Amino acid sequence: MAGESPERSRKEQIDAVLLKLPGVVSKKLNQLDAYFVSDRMFACISGKGVGLRLPAATVTELQFSRDNVHPFQPGGTVVSKEWIQIERADATEYEKDLELFRASMEFVKGGRGR
């Protein structure tokens, strides 16, 4: 659309994937577009990707098994061993990661701490 920023369009594409999941809401948190379930953040848009919270063992496995998964580093600082960033050139392709998004939702709803 004319006059629409690429970041806005990307957010709308990611919203289309995540906001259709049951109980997911989008909020702004420290200038990040974040996604919550049961008032707990499980994902957020950062840079060219989506940050996602998962169990540390899953994070490690994904970093070694997928070339589009990296440590989550908003502002250049690694946040936690429970966060990864998935990068996709086409934001509509996050549909392929629905299983991971659902796993993240279950992980944060379980109330597991760091």
Secondary structure, 3 states (H helix, E strand, C coil): CCCCCHHHHHHHHHHHHHCCCCCCEEEEECCEEEEEECCEEEEEEECCEEEEECCHHHHHHHHHHCCCEEECCHHHCCCCCCEEEEECCCHHHHHHHHHHHHHHHHHHHCCCCC
